[in-house]
């Protein structure tokens, strides 16, 4: 369905931000911080649906012409 469109640096940053947000949700009780699950999932899969919509690709794979 979707192709991988996130590079390794992008994926690492997403997972780290997601983990921090989920940790805040667990420790501080901030319900909005559960949104951190989304960057964890997109970083783990390497697919960002919004990147697909806007034609962004940080994967670094060169297209052949």
Buried (B, 14 or more C-beta within 10 A) or exposed (E): EEEEBBBEEBBEBBBEBBBEBBEBBEEEEEEEBEEBEEBBBBBEEBBBEEBBEEEEBBBEEEEEE
